[in-house]
Amino acid sequence: MSYEKEFLKDFEAWVNNQIAINEMAMDVSRKVIEEDKDERAADAFIRYESKLDAYRYLQEKFANYHDGKSFHDMPDSLFGERHY
């Protein structure tokens, strides 16, 4: 496997790992918010959510790569969806 392909494979695995970590951290933060009403947990939740959005964006770029699309192509799943 070429250096570039190995790098992309490792980077994609890292992004997927970061998504799992941030989803877990968001769940824990949400529980702390609900149980303790801790402002710091609310701030942490927002930070984890922002990171998760960025990692999901990168994940969509990897999907473009695997589908043979350009980096700048819009993901097929983007149209008609709203994310809040």
C-alpha positions, 0 to 999 in steps of 0.5 A, a space after each residue: 500500500 502506498 504511503 498516501 493510501 496508508 495515511 488516509 486509511 489511518 486518518 479515517 480510522 482516527 476520525 471514526 475513533 474521535 466520533 465514537 469518543 465525542 459521542 460517548 463524552 456527549 452522553 456523559 455530559 448530558 447525564 451530568 447536566 440532567 442529574 447535577 445541573 452543572 454549568 461546566 457540563 453544559 459547556 463541555 457538551 457544546 464543545 463535544 458537539 462542535 467537535 463531533 460536527 467537524 469530525 462528521 464533516 471529515 467523515 463525509 469527505 472520506 465517503 466522497 473519496 471512497 465513492 470516487 467523488 471530488 473533495 468539494 462535491 456535496 454529500 448525497 445525504 446533505 440535500 433535504 436534511 436539517 441538522 440542529 
